[in-house]
Amino acid sequence: MRVKVLYASFKTDLKAFGRSKGTLFWTLAFPVMLILMFGAIFSGADEVEYSLTVIDYDQTTMSETFINILNQTGIINVNVVEVEEEQILTYIEDNELKRLVTIPEGFEQSIGMVQMGFDENATTTISYYFDQSEQQTNSILRSVISSIVIELNMNVSGGKEIIHVDDIETVSGDFDFIDFFLPGMIGFTIMQTCIYGSLERNTKYRKDGILRKLLTTPITRSEWIISKMLFQLFLSFVSAVLIIVVGIGIYGLNIHINLLMIILVIATSFLFTGLGMLIGRFVRDEESAGMAGGAVTFPMMFLAGTFFPLEQMPGFLQTVAKVLPLYYVNEGFRNAMIYLKTDTAIFHTSMVLVFAVVFFIGGLLLTKWKED
């Protein structure tokens, strides 16, 4: 093995790498961006607070003690509200609550009956309403609430189970986690397909001189762009159908296909195809195009609630997530296909349509057939 040849080849590759400003930038910027993003997510994991709405029907010293203990855990932010018992589910739906606890009337009295020996069989039940889609968050909070209840039972009766917790699911239907995971995968897949498809095509066409040659043809720039977006739309529907068919066939998914979902697929496809065209305007070669696409898609993939709830991230990242288009895509698909919350689905679909219009117009204006 000749060291001189190895050195010459390495030097040639290094020079070629240095000449490509786009590749140089994204090669260095991408890993830095990843460590900053994941560092921000996980370094603040111990500081995450979960919101918990509490309705206190007892209004006694013992019920206030329970609420204070919840607040003192350091991870639960309690919001006490007043709601009529028959209006609980409506209140949860109207306010899009993920978790709610009710303390029943007679809570303190039942505990006192056991403590004073009047009725050793007296019990009281705290109700925990939860959105079963957020399994990891619910597991954490349910564990905290159970620990508090066990400690209270130990203190007031030496361990006798006076206080019980009743789990109540707030989303109707028999759903598994994958039912809630699938809408996020549809949004994520369409994003990947459209952004990388647009980037690869535009950079390749520019490099091969095809874009310049299009100037000599009858097709207009708008017609060419729309035709490419329609092709990406076709691929988006193919991806969505495949995910749904495989999901239903293998996992028995319980989802709903409706007009809002179809509109979302169309809007999402145009949104990310336009975004891909915008990114492609600022990269010059196919090598840097992939890295530029990753720099855009990776943050959205992890910050927009595709794989885990936003509440598991620090507050400032939750704010960032809500300006990302994929967040509205994911929430739109979930509310249209799983929750069947039409008003919420319409809101998120409207936001996706706004993003789609902005990126489509941007892609239309900035896509050039001439080299700068």
C-alpha positions in Angstrom: 0.0 0.0 0.0 1.5 3.3 -1.1 1.2 6.1 1.4 1.9 8.7 -1.2 -1.1 7.6 -3.3 -3.3 7.6 -0.3 -2.2 11.1 0.7 -2.8 12.4 -2.8 -6.3 10.9 -3.0 -7.2 12.2 0.5 -5.8 15.7 -0.5 -7.9 15.7 -3.7 -11.1 14.8 -1.8 -10.3 17.5 0.8 -10.0 20.2 -1.8 -13.2 19.1 -3.5 -15.0 19.2 -0.2 -13.7 22.7 0.5 -14.8 24.0 -2.9 -18.4 23.1 -2.3 -19.6 25.8 0.1 -23.0 24.2 0.6 -21.5 20.8 1.5 -19.0 22.4 3.8 -21.6 24.4 5.6 -24.2 21.6 6.1 -21.5 19.0 7.0 -20.4 21.3 9.9 -23.7 22.9 10.8 -25.9 19.7 10.8 -24.2 17.9 13.7 -23.9 21.1 15.7 -27.7 21.7 15.2 -28.5 18.1 16.2 -26.5 18.3 19.5 -28.0 21.7 20.3 -31.5 20.4 19.6 -31.3 17.2 21.5 -29.4 18.8 24.3 -32.2 21.4 24.7 -34.8 18.6 24.8 -33.1 16.2 27.2 -31.1 18.6 29.4 -34.3 20.1 30.6 -36.0 16.8 31.1 -35.8 17.1 34.9 -37.5 20.6 34.7 -40.5 19.5 32.8 -43.9 20.2 34.4 -47.1 18.5 33.4 -50.4 20.3 33.6 -53.1 18.7 35.7 -56.6 20.1 36.1 -58.3 19.4 39.4 -61.9 19.7 40.4 -62.5 19.6 44.2 -66.0 18.7 45.0 -65.2 18.2 48.7 -63.7 21.6 49.6 -62.2 20.4 52.9 -58.8 20.5 54.6 -58.1 16.9 53.5 -58.8 17.6 49.8 -56.7 20.8 49.9 -53.9 18.7 51.4 -54.1 16.3 48.5 -53.9 19.2 46.0 -51.0 20.8 47.8 -49.1 17.5 47.7 -49.7 17.3 44.0 -48.3 20.9 43.6 -45.2 20.1 45.7 -44.1 17.2 43.6 -42.2 19.6 41.4 -43.4 18.1 38.1 -47.1 18.8 38.3 -48.7 22.2 37.7 -52.2 22.0 39.2 -55.0 24.2 37.9 -58.1 24.0 40.2 -61.4 24.7 38.4 -65.1 24.5 39.2 -67.2 22.4 36.9 -70.5 20.6 37.4 -70.1 16.9 37.6 -72.3 16.2 34.6 -70.3 18.7 32.5 -66.9 17.1 33.1 -66.5 15.4 29.7 -67.8 18.5 27.9 -65.4 20.7 29.8 -62.5 18.3 28.9 -63.4 18.4 25.2 -64.0 22.1 25.0 -60.7 22.9 26.6 -58.7 20.1 25.0 -57.5 18.8 28.3 -55.2 15.8 28.4 -55.6 15.1 32.1 -58.1 15.9 34.9 -58.6 14.7 38.5 -61.8 15.0 40.5 -61.9 14.8 44.3 -65.4 13.5 45.3 -67.7 15.0 47.9 -67.3 13.2 51.2 -63.6 12.6 50.6 -62.6 13.9 54.1 -65.6 12.3 55.7 -64.8 8.8 54.5 -61.3 9.1 55.7 -62.5 10.3 59.1 -65.0 7.5 59.4 -62.1 5.0 59.2 -59.8 7.0 61.4 -62.3 7.3 64.2 -63.4 3.6 63.9 -67.0 4.4 62.9 -66.8 2.5 59.6 -63.7 0.5 58.8 -65.0 -0.3 55.3 -65.5 3.3 54.2 -63.8 4.2 51.0 -63.5 7.1 48.6 -62.6 7.2 45.0 -60.6 9.9 43.1 -61.3 9.9 39.4 -58.4 10.4 36.9 -59.6 11.4 33.4 -56.9 11.0 30.8 -56.2 11.0 27.0 -55.0 7.5 26.4 -53.0 8.6 23.3 -50.2 10.1 25.6 -49.1 6.8 27.1 -45.7 7.9 28.4 -47.0 11.1 30.0 -50.0 9.2 31.6 -47.7 6.6 32.9 -45.6 9.2 34.7 -48.5 11.1 36.2 -50.5 8.0 37.1 -47.4 6.7 38.9 -47.1 10.0 40.8 -50.8 10.1 41.8 -50.6 6.4 42.9 -47.6 7.2 45.0 -49.4 10.1 46.7 -52.5 8.0 47.3 -50.4 5.1 48.8 -48.7 7.6 51.1 -52.0 9.1 52.2 -53.5 5.7 52.9 -50.4 4.8 54.9 -50.6 8.0 57.0 -54.4 8.0 57.7 -55.0 4.3 58.2 -51.6 2.5 58.4 -51.9 1.3 54.8 -55.5 0.3 54.6 -56.8 1.1 51.1 -59.3 3.9 51.9 -58.6 6.1 48.9 -58.9 4.5 45.4 -58.1 5.9 41.9 -60.5 5.3 39.1 -59.0 5.6 35.6 -61.4 7.1 33.0 -60.4 7.3 29.3 -61.6 10.5 27.6 -61.3 9.4 24.0 -64.2 7.3 22.9 -63.4 4.0 21.1 -61.0 1.1 21.6 -57.6 2.6 20.6 -54.0 1.4 21.0 -50.9 3.6 20.9 -50.3 2.9 17.3 -53.7 4.4 16.4 -52.3 7.7 17.7 -48.9 7.1 16.3 -50.1 6.5 12.7 -51.3 10.1 11.9 -47.9 11.5 12.9 -46.2 8.9 10.6 -48.4 10.0 7.7 -47.5 13.6 8.2 -43.8 12.8 8.7 -43.7 10.5 5.6 -45.4 13.1 3.4 -42.9 15.7 4.6 -39.9 13.5 3.8 -41.2 12.5 0.4 -42.1 16.0 -0.7 -39.1 17.9 0.6 -36.4 15.4 -0.6 -38.3 14.8 -3.8 -38.3 18.5 -4.6 -34.7 19.0 -3.5 -33.3 16.0 -5.5 -35.2 17.0 -8.7 -34.3 20.7 -8.6 -30.7 20.3 -7.8 -30.3 17.5 -10.4 -32.1 19.5 -13.1 -30.0 22.6 -12.3 -26.8 20.6 -12.4 -27.7 18.9 -15.7 -28.8 22.2 -17.3 -32.4 21.1 -17.7 -33.9 24.1 -16.0 -32.2 26.4 -18.6 -33.4 24.3 -21.5 -37.0 24.6 -20.2 -36.8 28.3 -21.2 -36.9 27.2 -24.9 -40.1 25.1 -24.4 -43.7 26.3 -24.4 -44.3 25.3 -20.8 -44.4 28.2 -18.3 -42.6 28.2 -15.0 -46.0 28.1 -13.1 -47.2 25.1 -15.2 -43.9 23.2 -14.6 -44.0 23.8 -10.8 -47.7 22.9 -10.5 -47.1 19.7 -12.5 -44.3 18.7 -10.2 -46.4 19.4 -7.1 -49.2 17.3 -8.6 -46.7 14.4 -8.9 -45.6 14.8 -5.3 -49.3 14.9 -4.4 -49.8 11.5 -6.1 -46.8 10.1 -4.1 -48.3 11.5 -0.9 -51.6 9.7 -1.4 -49.7 6.5 -2.3 -47.7 6.8 1.0 -50.7 7.6 3.1 -52.8 4.8 1.7 -49.9 2.3 2.1 -49.5 3.3 5.8 -53.2 3.0 6.5 -53.7 -0.3 4.7 -50.7 -1.9 6.3 -51.7 -0.5 9.7 -55.3 -1.8 9.4 -54.2 -5.1 8.0 -51.5 -5.9 10.5 -52.4 -4.0 13.6 -56.2 -3.7 13.2 -56.0 0.1 13.4 -59.2 2.0 14.3 -59.1 5.2 12.3 -61.6 7.3 10.2 -61.1 8.3 6.6 -63.0 11.6 5.9 -62.9 14.7 3.8 -60.8 16.7 6.3 -58.1 14.0 6.2 -58.1 14.1 2.3 -57.8 17.9 2.4 -54.9 17.6 4.9 -53.0 15.2 2.6 -53.4 17.7 -0.3 -52.4 20.7 1.8 -49.5 18.9 3.4 -48.2 17.8 0.1 -48.3 21.3 -1.4 -46.8 22.7 1.8 -43.7 20.6 1.9 -43.2 20.5 -1.9 -43.1 24.3 -1.8 -40.8 24.2 1.1 -38.5 21.8 -0.7 -38.4 24.1 -3.7 -37.5 27.0 -1.4 -34.6 25.1 0.1 -33.5 23.9 -3.3 -33.2 27.5 -4.4 -30.3 28.0 -1.9 -28.3 24.8 -2.5 -26.2 24.2 -5.6 -25.4 20.5 -5.6 -27.0 17.2 -4.8 -24.6 16.4 -2.0 -25.5 19.5 0.0 -29.2 19.2 -0.9 -29.6 16.1 1.3 -28.0 17.8 4.3 -30.0 20.9 3.8 -33.2 18.8 3.7 -32.1 17.0 6.9 -31.5 20.3 8.6 -35.1 21.2 8.1 -36.9 17.9 8.5 -35.0 16.5 11.5 -36.0 19.4 13.9 -39.6 19.2 12.8 -39.6 15.4 13.2 -38.6 15.5 16.8 -40.1 18.8 17.9 -43.5 18.7 16.3 -45.0 15.9 18.4 -44.6 13.1 15.9 -43.2 10.6 18.4 -43.8 12.0 21.9 -46.0 14.7 23.6 -44.8 18.3 23.6 -45.1 18.4 27.4 -42.0 16.3 27.7 -39.9 19.2 26.3 -38.9 22.4 28.0 -41.3 25.3 27.7 -39.4 27.3 25.1 -39.2 24.3 22.8 -42.9 23.8 23.1 -43.3 27.4 21.9 -40.9 26.7 19.0 -42.9 23.5 18.1 -46.1 25.5 17.6 -44.6 27.6 14.8 -43.5 24.5 12.9 -45.9 23.4 10.1 -45.5 19.7 10.9 -47.1 20.4 14.3 -50.3 21.5 12.7 -50.2 18.6 10.2 -49.8 16.0 13.0 -52.5 17.6 15.2 -54.8 18.0 12.2 -54.5 14.3 11.2 -55.0 13.1 14.8 -58.1 15.2 15.4 -59.6 14.3 12.0 -58.7 10.6 12.0 -58.7 9.6 15.8 -60.4 12.2 18.0 -63.1 13.2 15.5 -63.0 16.7 16.9 -64.2 18.6 13.8 -63.7 22.1 15.1 -60.1 21.4 16.2 -59.3 19.5 13.0 -60.6 22.4 10.9 -58.4 24.9 12.8 -55.2 22.9 12.3 -56.2 22.2 8.7 -56.6 26.0 8.1 -53.1 26.6 9.5 -51.7 23.9 7.2 -53.5 25.6 4.3 -52.0 29.0 5.2 -48.5 27.4 5.3 -49.2 25.7 2.0 -50.2 29.0 0.3 -47.1 30.8 1.7 -44.6 28.1 0.6 -46.3 27.5 -2.7 -46.1 31.2 -3.6 -42.5 31.3 -2.3 -41.5 28.3 -4.4 -43.2 29.8 -7.4 -41.4 33.1 -7.1 -38.0 31.9 -6.1 -37.6 28.9 -8.5 -35.5 30.2 -11.4 -34.6 28.6 -14.7 -31.6 30.8 -15.2 -28.4 30.5 -13.1 -27.6 33.5 -11.0 
